Amino acid sequence: MAALWMTGWLSLMLVMAVAGREAMRELNVFELMELRCLLGLVMLSPVIALSGGIATLRTTRLKQHAARNLIHYGAQLGWFFALTLIPIGQVVAIEFTMPIWTALLAATFLGERITLFKLAAIVLGLVGVVVIVRPDTGAINPGQLIALAAAVGFGISIALVKFLTRTEPTVSIIFWMLTVQAVAGLVPTLLLWSWPSATAWGWIVLVALCGTFSHFCMARAMLYADATIVIPMDFLRVPLTATVGWLVYSERLDGFTVFGAALILAGNLLNLRPPQPRPVAVNTSSQG
């Protein structure tokens, strides 16, 4: 069952990458994000009703929701924009540095311990980014830097959401994500508005559908298997996205990108290694 739900996650994320790039042939990134949020709220309405209605959405942590989602909004803007600048396989490869940044932030602000394996994971991830970007060549694509900034933003967002999950239900977190981001993007959307064509509307609906329900598939997968089993399945998104980029856009990833992605994924696997239990002292002294 976990594999089936992860198939849904992978499929939706692959479709969203293509739909986002196609929609931005006509739309600016602010308009795409605004319509994604508004349509996402409509699509989320039945889930809200089934989860207890408006009462489920009440929160006393609006400031935390706002901070987390403004950062996530900026990261999502960067992710969509990067799709138009570099191969989609490269965007996703760089995106997978997100757990590295999350681990660093969790250690800095949440007091989580940096183990030897986590440290190795961070080093591998950073080296993987350097291999992909290759700053010594002097030919760094701005899309690579934007994708990297988006990954850092996603990492900060994940670290912040750890606070919210202690008191907030999942449907409330998704609702406030869409609401805060819709408000944040309203003014630039109105200033840059242009009516989408019928074709663009089709891509926009796909982006909203995939962006809203891909996380539902991930959450369902977590019900049937541990994170250490589920998350490695997501690593399939790197080769699958590269394959889609090759089939749809004739994009080819060079050896540096493939090697860098392998280092990043190896780092993620180390990051998922469960902590070793501490040995329990056994009292061997005789009694009586």
N, C-alpha and C positions, 0 to 999 in steps of 0.2 A: 504493500500500500504506500509506503514511503517513496518507493521508486516511481510509482504511478503519479503521485502528487508532484514529485520533482520533475517528472516529464512535463507536467502542466506548467511549472515554473520556468523551465528551460524554454519551452515553446513560446510562452508569452514574452519572455525577455528577448528572444531572437526576433519575434515579430515586431516588438516595440522599437528595437534598434533600426530596422528597415523602415518602419512606418514613420519614425521620427525624422530620419534623413529625407524621406520622400515628402513629408509635410513641409519641411523647411526649404524645399525648392520654391514655395510660394510665400510661406509665412515667416515672420521673424520669431525668434526664440521666445520672446515675452508673450506673444499672442498664442503660440503653441502651448506654453505652460498654463496660461490663463484658461484656455478652453479645456485643457486636460483636467484642471482642477474642478471647473464648474460641471463638466460632464461626469467626472468622478464622483462628485457629491450626489448627483442624480442616481448614478449606478449604485452608490452605497446606501441609498435610502431604504431599500428592502431589508438589507442586513441590519440597519439601525432599528427598524420596526421589529424584526425578529429577536433582537437582543434586548428589548425592553423599552424602546422608544427614546424620547428626549431625555428622560431621567438618566439614561446611561451616559449621556454626553456632559452632564454637569461636572464641573471641575473647580478646584480651588488652586490650581497650578497653571493658570493661564500664562503667567510670565515665562515659566519654563517651557510650555508648549510654543510660545512665540519665539523664544531664543533658539530652540532646537530647529524649528521649521524655517526660520529665516536663513539659518546656515544651510539646511538641507535644500532650500529653494535655490540659493546661489550655486550649490554643487550640482543640482539638477540642470540649471541653466547651462553651466559649463559642460556637462556631459552631452547634452543635446547639441551644443555649438561645436564641440570637438568632433562629433559625428560627421560634420560637413567639411572638416579640415584634414583628417587623417583616416586611414583604413579602420573600419569598425572593429576588426580583430585587434588592432593596436589599442584602440580606446578601451576595450574590455580587458586586455592584458594589463594595462596600467591601472584600471579600476580595481584589479585584484590586490593592489597594495593597501586597500582600505583596511583589512584586518590588522595590517602592520601598524598603521596610524592609530587604530582603535586600541591596540595593546599598549602603545606608548602613552596615550592619553589616559587610559584606565590606570596605568601605573603611576602617572603623575598626579592625577586629580582624584582617583577613587581608591588609591592606596593598594591596588593589586600588585602582587609580587612578580617581579621579572625573573623568571627561571632561566637556566642556561639554554634550554630549548627555545624559549621566547626570544632571548637575545640573539640566538643563531637565526631565528626566523626573521627578525628585524634586519639583521645584516644581509641575509640572502635577498630580502625584498628590496632593500636599498640598492644593492649591487645589480639586481635585475632591472631596476629603473634606469640606472646609469648605462647598462648595456643597451637598453632599448633607445634611450634618448641620445646617447653618445655625444656628450657635450664637447669632447675634444675635437670633433670633426668640424665644428663651427657652422653646422647646418641644422640646428635645432628647429623643428617645426613648432610654431606657436600652438598648434593643436595638441602637441605632446604636453606642453606646459599647462595648458588649460585642462587636459584630462587628468594630469597629476594633481592640480589644484582641486579639481572636483573630487578625486579620490580622498584627499586630505579632508575636504568638507564632509564627505560621507562618513569618514572615520570619526570626526568630531560629533556628527549627528548621532551615530550609533552609541558613542560614549554617553551623550546626554540622554538618550532614550532609556538608558539603564535606570536613571532616576525615576522616569515617568512610569515604567512598568511596575514599580513597587506599589503604586496606588491606582493607576489608570488602566481600564480595560482596553483591549486591542482596538475595538471599534471606535472608542473615543480618541485614541491616539491617531488613527487614520483620519477621522473626521476633522480634528483640529489641524492636522497636517494640510489637508485640502483647503480648509477655510482660511488659515493664516496665509498660505501661499496665494490663494485667490485674491485676498486683500492686498498683499504685497505687490502683486503684479498688475493691479487694476489700472493705475495711472499710466505706466509705460505702455500698456496694451492699448488704452484709449488714444494715446498720442500717436502710436504707430499702426493703428488699426487699418486693415484692408480686408474686404470680404473674401473669404475662401471660396474657391470653386467647388463644384460638386465632388470632384476627385479629391481635393484637399480635405474636404469634410470627412470622406471615407477614411483617410489616413489619421485624421484627428481622433475620430471615434475609436480606431484601433489603439492609438496611443493611450487614450483614457481608459479603455477596457483593460489593456495589458498592464498599465501602471497601477490600476486599482486592485486588480485581482491576482496579480502575480504573487504579492505578499500573502494573500490568503492561501494559495497553494503551498508556499513555503511553511506557513504556520501549521497547516494540516499535516505536512510531511513530518514536522517535528513531533506530532502526536504519536506517530507510529515507529519512530526510531530516534536514537540519540543524535545530538548535534554532530558528534564525531563521525557518524555515518552519513548524515544528510548533507553537511557542508561540502565534503569532498565531491559529492555528486555535482555540485554547482561548478566545480572546476572544468567540467565538460563544456561549459559555456565558452571557454577560450577557443578550443579547436572548432567547436560548432559555429561560433560567430565568424571565425576566419574562413570556414567552408562556405558560409552564406555570403560573405563578402566576395569570395572568389567566384561563386556561381552567379550572383546577382550583379555584381559590379566589376567583375574581372580583376579584383584586387589580389595581389600576391604579397605575402609577408616575407620579409628577408630573413636570413639566418640569425641576425642579431635580435630581431623581435622574438623569434621562436625560442632562442636560448634565454633571453631575458624573461620571457613568460614562464619558461621551465623553472628558472631560479625563484621567481615570485611564488609559483605554485608549490615548490618544494618548501619554501618558507612558511606558507600557509599550513601545509601538512604538519610541520614541526610545531606550529602554533596551536594545532588542535590536539597535540599529544596530551593525554590526561595526566595530572600531577601524580607522582608516585606517593602512595600512602607512607606516612612515617612509621618506622618500626615500633612495635609496642614492647616495652620492657617487660620481661618475664621474671618473676620472683622465683629463684631456684633454691632459696634458703629452706632448710628442713624445719618442720614444725614439731613441737612436743619434746 
